[in-house]
Amino acid sequence: MTLLTLTGITKEFVTDRVLTDVDLTLPQGARMGLVGVNGSGKSTLMKIIAGEMEADSGTISLMRGTTVGFLTQHADIKSELTVTEELSRVFDDVKRMEQRLREMELLMGEGHEELGEQYARLMARFEDAGGYEWPSRVQGVLAGLGFSPERRQMKAELLSGGEKTRLCLARLLLRRPDLLLLDEPTNHLDLQGTQWLEETLVKYKGSVIVISHDRYFLNAVCDHMAELRQTRLTQYTGNYDEFARKREADLERQLKEYELQQAEIERQEAIIRRYRMFNREKSIRAAESRERRLEKIERLDKPVDDKKVRFSFSSRRRPGDDVLMVQNLSKSFDGRTLFSNLNLHLRAGDRVAVIGPNGVGKSTLLNIIMHLLPKDSGSVVYGANVDIGYYDQQQSSLHPDKDIMSEVWDDFPTMEPDRVRGTLALFLLTGEDVFRKVSTLSGGERGRVALSKLMLRRDNLLILDEPTNHLDMDSREVLEGALQDYDGTILTVSHDRYFINRVATRIMEMTPEGVTMYEGNYDAYLEKKRFMSQLLTLEEAQGKTRTQLEKEQKKERASKEEKRARRVRLKQLEADIASAEEALESLKARLADGSLWLDHTKALQLQAEHDEAAKRLDEMYEAWEELAQLVSEDE
């Protein structure tokens, strides 16, 4: 059933058109991700759906009685209530029902039994509205979105901007509208909060439209995608990965259709020119007829593929096997210990991603490794022939008063100016733009300048601090591809789980309790964490040691593998039996041919083959019965 339909939505601001004939269909219960480059009109479209902005033309159809909740990127809460009290206001109606129930109970205790039926109806409404569970729901949402017990007792108006946005998100989730509109909901969430929101939205009973640059989040949550490109919207089924594949296939198909049509138009125009060259009445009529048909053709627009950055990383020399050794490293600020006795060993070709909550010391660790901050204790030692390339998320190494061309050329003074400009063109910095001052650039543009310098250095160890920050989705994917093909070693801090999943082969998790290293990418890290959590739960429930539980888990996995192998063998045996039956039938048909017995020796030989085939088939039947019984017991 369709919950929301947009038809022909168009919106302009002065002379700038943002949306053109936008059509969208949202099924009931669907979770749709809305993507597009910055400035493509995503937030505008969301405001139009929410009723906060009017479209210039087009219609919006929403299922009757649908409630809508809208989370913007900026929230302004002016309330002297505490955070918990502010959220509890969501349940004011429930609290009034509870008060009325208490009053009715007193009256019924005084003999007003006629209130019994009214009391029962109100109690049913109270229970349906979550009357008994709302306090725990409030605390659960606050905990999930990262509000500590102390912050929950603060006045809501004293919260930071990001915390106010989280509070608005909490309020929306508690209200449970039929249609939830979320504009960048993960911007102010840490990793734990983002994972909690993913799980919440996956189980959400209403429909969701979410704007997000977090591709891992879109993969986990969404079953529909929509992209705004060149003021128009295209809708897809599936998560972000499926959308990316389908979009690429659509673009290739549209380009092929356009090229075929252009070729046919050129062919027809060449025929028309030839007819006119003959300059005869019959040929001129034929030319005019073809021209009229050509004019009626609906011309396809050439597909516009947004320009993407194009670059790669390589190293100019190979280091030794040991690239970086960090031993017993410690660092404190103002009496607060960030980490102590931290150890890290990078070998050539390693790709390590450092993750952890904000404030745990991830960027500080990189700054110490880069000798930009002093350590309290421990050692940082680089291996032989190690060349270090550093990407700073703050871009503090860029000079604000320089223009882009000088920023790059001053670092590589022997390079020909044409090559410098060619390199910048790979990062979509072309023409007069290369003479813009660094101070005038956006965060994404500064990031591209820094990446261009990093590419030209050709270092064999890349230390990257939040390299995907400020980059659009297409640029992030190009960066990921470049790092996947890179022949050096990588140490990166990132909150971008999609990036980590594609690039990292080891995960280093930093927490206030210490550092843990995990083999594999982000998905493997999550799987290991879930496994460890299950072990801990079983330990508590059964009082068993971790070693015992791991043995049991290993035994269970082996049992599952054995069951799977039996099913595979059964399927293969059934195929073998079918082939053996066909072969036996063929032998029977040949034996039934009377002419065969004219050659008695050949006939006896074929009879022996038949008997042997029949025996093998009987053995296969017996094996099938035994295996089928085991598979049946497995199920």
Secondary structure by P-SEA (a helix, b strand, c coil): cccbbbcbbbbbccccccccbbbbbbcccbbbbbbbcccccaaaaaaaaaccccccbbbbbcccbbbbbbbccbbbbbccccaaaaaaccaaaaaaaaaaaaaaaaaaaaccccaaaaaaaaaaaaaaaccccaaaaaaaaaaaacccccccccccccccaaaaaaaaaaaaaaacccbbbbccccccccaaaaaaaaaaaaaccbbbbbbbccaaaaaacccbbbbbcccbbbbbcccaaaaaaaaaaaaaaaaaaaaaaaaaaaaaaaaaaaaaaaccaaaaaaaaaaaaaaaaccccccccccbbbbbccccccccccccbbbcbbbbbccccccccbbbbbbccbbbbbbbbcccccaaaaaaaaaccccccccccccccbbbbbbbbcccccccccccaaaaaaaacccccaaaaaaaaaaacccccccccccccccaaaaaaaaaaaaaaacccbbbbccccccccaaaaaaaaaaaaaccbbbbbccccaaaaaacccbbbbbcccbbbbbcccaaaaaaaaaaaaaaaaaaaaccccaaaaaaaaaaaaaaaaaaaaaaaaaaaaaaaaaaaaaaaaaaaaaaaccccccaaaaaaaaaaaaaaaaaaaaaaaaaaaaaaaaaaaac
